[in-house]
Amino acid sequence: MNSSTRVQPINDPKSHATETVETPSVRSNEEREAIPELLKVLMLGHHEIERGEFRSADEVFTELDQEGAQ
């Protein structure tokens, strides 16, 4: 098989644009309203970390393992 039969040119790229590019989905109102709330949760968590109000992952997993063994 020669290369001219394997590769076919696109004569008009605009006519094939919808086949190659997906349009971005429009976010629902619920998703848009949730964004500021999620950012607030992240901000609160960041402040807790800055104040040292957290436990290491090792501590949490050890406690979970102990609870699971009971």
Contacts in CASP RR format, 6 or more apart in sequence:
PFRMAT RR
TARGET T0000
AUTHOR 0000-0000-0000
METHOD contacts of the structure
MODEL  1
MNSSTRVQPINDPKSHATETVETPSVRSNEEREAIPELLKVLMLGHHEIE
RGEFRSADEVFTELDQEGAQ
10 16 0 8 1.000
48 54 0 8 1.000
END
